Amino acid sequence: MPIAPRLCLDPDGYFCRGEKRLIPVGVNYWPASCGVEMWQRWPEEEIQHDLDVVVGLGLNSVRFFLRWQDFEPDPGAYDEAALARLEQFLSWCRDRGLLAQPSLFVGWMSGGTFWPRWKGERNAFADPDMVERAASYAGRIAEVVAPYDACLLGLDQGNELCCLTDSREAPPDAVVAWCRQVNEAIRGAYPGCVIISGNEQNQILNDTGWRLGNQPGTDLYSMHAYPVPSWHSVPFDGMTDPLCQSLLPLYTKIARAFGPVMVQEFGTIATFGWRQQDSYLRAMLPAAWEAGANGFLWWCLRDIHARVHPYVKNNFESTLGLVDAEDRVKPGLEYYIEFTTSLRDRPAPDRRGNVALYLPKHYYPRDNQENPGNDPRQLSRWLVMANYLLQRLGYRVEIVRGDLVRSDRPIATEISTIVVPGALLCADEADALDAWVRRGGHLVWHGPDPVNWGWAYVRLLGARPVDYRAARQVKVALGGDVWEVNAFPRNARIELEPDGAEVLARDDTGLPAVLRHAAGRGRVTYATGVIEESAAAVAGDRQRRDRWQRWYAAMLS
């Protein structure tokens, strides 16, 4: 019997077997009866029945989780029974033609933290002994699963490691070194293995050490996100809100700027309704595909009924399943199956846009002296609003990475407009954007940095700072409307003297508030205030928020 080609990633970032593209679509999995206690309780009939249900739904992939303490209860001592069960699970997937994606480290799961008891108070990512143990464990698991290569959707480093306190407390360089060492151990035992990071939107919303562009040895990024306002940097008005529906696709788009990305976890959290869930899925899933996602895994197959930690304190996990107790897809979630079926014949999307959001060269601040003050929590909030308002105006949005832009490296010519929503840019970034503008680009910038307003900014923006005024709410007339602007970079309202720029609008105190500077064959249109913060402040109010489309239309016209 011929051996199927190994699953790998093609040059465009999609999974393939040989020359045939394959889109992983499936579920995340714990048994309903025992949840995280799966490897200890091992309900064989239930697990096999559930795998049959996955196949019956027309899905092809299952992501599942290994609690470290179940497989290495004592340092260096592996539980052979648990390893045998892992092989049994993989054989069941292989027999059913399912792709399996084991997640190696379950430090974080459903709002609970899980570590081997022998970890103690040591930091999992910074303590040398813990890092050594993690690498050894990863290598041992890779050795066990390697013979099942034909049915593996690669290996997942772990579930949402970026959510762990240990990640936030470890130096970022320690997290990077952990990532490298664990991945090297995996490949030492399982050469050619595809490795995914297993992380979520905190890669964008916060600086947890898990940074896009610096997860060495990882082949593709993962993205997880759910429609719960408090889990994001902006509020929104439920699942039917287009702002809510834009979030996971934007996170996917940002990660895709750094490499292939899989929507490895998603769901609606609430599964009792119909209209809300159906609305969300019909808008979000195609948009995430257009953003570049190469696969989709629902959280999770079933409602978890186990009365163990963490489900007792986070009991909404008992309602998140795709299917009900009779194995039927729940009302309102049917579109997921419809969507996954459509992917078999759907061509890869054209991800090029006609306007780009600028991701600054220095996005993450921890232990980075070159970062001029960008904070992911704040900046992601403004990127979300800019992306949303641009899309509402009909623009196709892509991402330009500031770390790849230099004055001697032209930005893609098909990008005619770049929007900078409040990012603080260094002088070398201003030089690179100046070169692009002079070749014919249109730069729209909200909130240029008062502290970095040296000669590079003067050349680009055509104005000189003459004073720094109190950051107070002002009114600005633009595009036939009057706007309240109340956010300014570094809490300073800069007073400008034009030096080639034209003043398009002044605020109600008489200061230039919106200016335009023609430079070479292009132009810069900019406002001294961070407009996206004014929109974000009312993001939960659809009418007041959407009004800011008119400001954007005026700036881009």
N, C-alpha and C positions, 0 to 999 in steps of 0.2 A: 504493500500500500504506500503510495507516494506521501512524503512528509510535506505538509503545508508550509509555504514560506513564512519566515518569522514576521510578526507584525512589527512595522517600523514607521518612521515619519518620513513623508516625502519632502522634497524641497520647498513645497508651499505650506508645510506644517500640518498636513492631514495624515491620519493613519492610513496605512496601505499594507496589503499582502502582495508581494511581487509588484505588479503594475496596477493592481486593482485597488481603488480607494475604498476605505471602510470607515463608516461613521459609527463610533460606539454610542449606543443609546440603551439606557437601562435604569438600574436603581442602586441605591445604597441599601445595605442589608444588615439587620439584626433579626433574629427570630422574635416573634411577638411574645412568646411565652416567657422568655428569659432575658432578652436584650443583651446588655454587655456581659452577662454571665454565660454567654454561648459556649465558650470553650470548656467551661467547667461542667455545665449541665448536659450539653451536647444532645439536643433532641433530634435524633437522626431522621425520623419520619417527617417531622415538621419541616426540617431544612430541605429535604428532598422534594417534598410537596411544593414548597415555596419556589424552588428552582424550576419546577415544572410550570408553575404559574407564570414566572418571568418569560419562559419560552412561549407559553400560550398567548401572552400579550404581544408577541412579535418583537420583543426586545432581545438584545444580544449581549448585554454586559451586566456584571454584578461587581460592585465595590464592597469589600468587607474588611473587617478590622481585627487586628491582633493586639490584645492588651499585653503590654510588655510583661507584667507580673505573672500572667498565665503561662508564658513561654519560658521565662527565666525567673523562677521564683526565688532563687538564690544566685548571687553573683557567679557567673561562669557555669552554672548548672542548669541545663535546659530540660524542660519537661518533655520526655519522649512521647508520652501519651498525647499531649497537645500537638506536638509536631506530626504525629501520625494522623490526628484529626484534621490538621491543615492539609495533608496530602489527600485525605479522603474527600474533603470539600472540593479540592481542585479536580480530583478524578470525577466527581459528580458533575462539575461544570464542563469538563472535557467531554464526558459522555453525552451531554445535552447540546453541545456546540456553543456553549456560552463562554464569553471572554471574562476572565476573573482578574480583578485588580486588588491585591492585598495591600492594606494600609498598615505599615510596620509599627509605628509608635502611636498608641492612643494615650497621649498625655491629657488631651482635651476631648470630651465627648458629651454632647447634649447638655452643656452647662456644668459638667462635673470634671474634676481633675483626677487622673489615674496615673500613679507611678508605682514601681515596685517598692515594697516597704523598706528595702535596703538602701534606697536613694537617700533617705533622711532629708536633711536641710541643704544638701549639695545642689548646686545649679546644674541642671541637665546639660546645658550648652557650654558652660564655662569651666566646670570642674574637670581636670584632666582625667581622673579615674572614671568619671561618668561618661565622658566622651569616648574613652577607650572601650568601655563596656557597650556603649551604643553601637560603635562600629563593629565590634565582635558579634553582637546580636544581629545586626543588619546582615552581616556576612553569612551567619548561620542560617537565617531565614532564606536568604537568596540561594544558598546551597540546596536547601530543601525544595524550593519551588522551581529551580532551574529545569528539572526534567519535564516540567509541564509547560515549557516555553510555547508550545503551539496553541495553548488556550489562555495565555496570559496577556492582559492589557497592561503590561509593564508592572512596575512596582511603585507604590505610593510611599513617600517618606513617612508620612504620618498625618493624622487628622488635625488640621487647623493648629499647627504648632505655633503659629503667630499669635494665637489667643492666650498662650500660657504666660503666667507671671515670669517664669524663668526666661522667656524670650525677651521680655521688656527689661529685665534686670541684668541680663548678660550684655557685655559690650558687643556692638554690632559685628566687630571683627571675629568675635568668638562664635557667633551664630554662623557666619560665613565659613569659618574653619570647620565647624561641626558638619555643615552641609557637605563640604568637600570630602571630609574624612569618611562620613557615612556612605556617600555615593561611591567613593573609591573602594570601600569594603564590599559594597553590593556588586560592583563590576569585577572585583577580584574573584568572586565566587560564581558570577553569572555574567560573563562577557556579552556585550551587545544588548543588555537589558535596557528597555526604555524606562526612564525614571521621571516621575511627576512629583511636584512639590506638596500637594495636598492642602494648600493654603487658601485663604479667602480674601474678602475685600479689605481687611486690615493691612494687606500689602500696599494699599493705596491710601487708606484713611489715616493710618498712623505709622510711626517709625518703630516697628517691633524688632528690627534686625533682619527680618525677611524682606529683602529689598528687590524689587524688579531690576533685572540687569546684573544681579550679584548673588546668584544661587548656583555656585559652581558644580558642574557635573549633572545638573538637572536638564532634561531634554525638553520639557514643556512645563508651562505654568498651569496652575489650576485656579479656578475662580468659583467661589461660593457666594451667594447672597440671597436674602429673603426680604419679602415686602413688609418689614416692621420698621416704622419711622425711627425709633430710638436706636436702631442698629446702623444708622447712616448719619452722614454729616448734615443733612437737611431734612426737615419735616415734609410730609406729603399727606394727601387726603385719601388714603386707602388704595386698594389694588386697582380700582378703576381710574385712578389719577394718572394721566400720561407721564407726569414727573416720576412717579413710582415705577412705571413701566420702562423708563429710560435708564434706570440705574445699573442693573446687571449688564445690559449691553454696553454701557459706557465703561464699566470696570473691565469687561472683556476686551474692549477696544484698546484701552490703555495697556493692559498686559500684552495684547497681541503686537503692540509696537516693539516689544522686547523679545518676542518669540512665540512659538505655537502655544495655544491656550485651550484648555478644556473646561467647560462648565460642568464641574465634577460633582457639584451639589447645588440643588435649587429645589424650591417648592413654594407652596402658598401659605404654609403654616396653618391658616384656617382652612379646613376642608369640609365644613358643614354647609357652606353656601353653594350657589351655582353661578349666579351672574358675576359676582366679584372675581371668582377664580378663573372662570372662562375668559373674562375680559382681560385679565392680567396675562394669562398664558398666550392668548391669540396675538397680543401686542409684543410681549417680551421675547418669546422664543424666536420668531423670525428675525427680530432685531439683533438678538445675540448671535444668530447664525450669520447675518450680514456683517456683524462686527468681527467675525473671524473665528468663532468657536468651532472646534473640531469634534465635539462630542457633548452629550448631555446625559446626566444621571440624576434621577429624581430622588429626593429624600422624603420618605424611604418607602420600601415596598409595603410594609404593614404598620398599623398602629401597634405601639409597644404597650403591653398590659402588665409587664413585670413590676412588682412592688419592691424594687431595689433602687439604690442610688445609681443614677441621678433622677430617675423618673418620678420618684415620690415628690421631690421638690420642683421639678419641671414637668408637670404632668401633661402639658400640651403635647409631649411626645406620644401620648396615647391616642392622638387624633391625626397624626401627620401622614398616615399611610396613603399610598396610591390606590390600593384596593381595599374593599371591605371584608368582613368575615366570610362572605360567600365567594370571594375571589373576583368580584366585579369591580371595575374601575368606578370610583366614586363620581357621582354627578358633579359636573363642573370641571373635572380633570380629564375628560375624554380627549380634549384637544391635544394633550401631550402625546397620546398614541397616534392620533391623526398626523401630528407634526413629524414624529419619528418615522412614520411610514413614508411621508413625502420626501425625506432626505435620501432615500435610495436612488432617486432619479434627479435630485435637485443639483444643478451645477454649483461649483464653488463660487462664492460671491466675489464681485469686484469691490474691493474695500477702499478704492480711491475716492477721495472727496473733493469738493470744490472749495472747501474752507477747512482750515486746520486749527486745532487748539494746540497751544504751545506748552509743553511740559518742560519746566526749567531744568537746566543742567544740574543744579543742586536742589534736589527735591527733599532729600532726607537730612535731618539736622544733627542727629546724635553723633558725637565724635567727628564732626565734619566742620573744620574751621573755615572752609571755603564757602559754606552755605551762608548767604547774606541775610537769612532770616526767614526763609520759607518754612512753613509748618504744614505737614500733610493734612492735618485735620481741617485747617482753615482753607488751604489751597484746593483740596478736593471738593470742598463745599462750593467754591467759586467755579471750578471746572464743571461740576454737575449742573449748575445754573446756566453757564455759558452753552454747554452742549444742548441742554433742553431748549433754550430760547432759539438757538440756531436751527435746531431741527424743526421747531414749530414754524419757523419762517421758510422751511423747505430746503434747507441746505443739507448736503451730505458732508458729514464731519469726519475728519481723520485726525491723527495725532502726529505732531512733529516733536521729536525728542531733542531738547537743547544740548544734550551731551554729544550728539552726532553732528551738530551744526557748527561750522567754522566759516570765517570770511572767505577762505579759499576752497570751500566745499559747498557748491551750490545746492540750495534746497530744490526739491523736485519741481520742475517747471510747470507741471499741471496744477500745482497749488497756487492759486491766484491771491488768496487772502489768508492771513494768519491772525488769530485772535489770542491776545495775552490777557487772561482774566485775573489780574491782580498779582501775578507772580513778580517776585523781586529778582531782577536780572543783573548779573555782573557785567562789567565793562566789555569783556570779550564776547558775551552774548549780544550786547548792543551792537558791537562791530559787525558780527555775523549777520544780524538782522538788517543793519544798514546796507551791507553789500547786496542782500536779497532785495530790499526795497528799491535800490538804485537800478536793479535789473528789471524792475517793472512790477514788483509785488505791492500789495496793499496790506499794511500792518494796522490792526486795530488794537489799542492797548488801553486798558482801564487800570489806573493807579500806578504810573511809573514811580520808581523808588526815589524818594527825595535824597536818601543817603548816597545813592550811586549816581546822582545827577552831576557827573563830571563832563569832560569834553566829549566822550563817546556818546553820551545822551544828548548833549547839545547838538552834535552833528546829526544825529538821527531824528531828534524831535524838533529842532529849530527853535529852541527857546532856552533862556537862562533863568535859573532860580535867583530871586532877589530877596526872598524872605520866607519864613516858615510861620504860618498862622495857626490859630487854634482850630482843632478838628471839631467843627460844630456842624449841625445840620444846615444845609443851604438849599435854595431852590434854583433850578437851572431850566431855562426854556430851550427846548430842542425838538425839532420835528413836529412842530405845531402843538406841543403839549408842555406842561410844567412838571418837573420832577423834583422829588425830595431826595437829596444825596446826603448820606450821613456817615459814610465810611471812607477813610483815607489811609493810605499806606503809612505805617509807623506812627499813626495817630497824629499826623501833621498835614495840614492843608497848605500846599506849597503855592507861593505867589510867583508867577512867571512873567518874564519880559520877553516877548516874541523876538526871535532873531532869525527871521525867514518864515516862521510859521504864521498862519492866519488864525485869528480867534473866531471860532464859530459860535461860541456862546459864553457868556459870563454868568457867574452866580449872582444872587441877589445882594451880595456885598460889593460887587464890581470886579471881583477877581476873574481872570480867564479860567474857564472851567472845561471847555472843549476846544481843541485846536486841531488844525490840519497843516501838515508840512509836506510840500512837494519836494522830493529828493530824487534826482536822476529821472528815470522813467516811471517811478512809483510814488507812493505817498504814505504818510502815516496819519491816522486819525486817532486822537487820544483824548482821554478825560482824566482829570486829576484825581477823581474819586474812584473807589472800587465799586463799580455799579452792581456787580454780581452779589455783593453783600446786601445791598438795598433790596435786591430781588429775593435773596435767600431769607432775609428777615421776615418776609411774608409768604414763604414758600408753601405753607399749609393752606393758604387762601387762594384758590385757583384764579379768581378774578383779579385780585390785586397783583398776584405774581405774573400772570400772563400779560398784563398791561406793559410789562417791561420789554415785550417783543418790539414795541414801537420804538423804544430807545435804540435797540439793536439794529432795527431796520434803518434808522436815521444814520447811525454810525457806519454801517456797511454800504450805504447808498453812494 
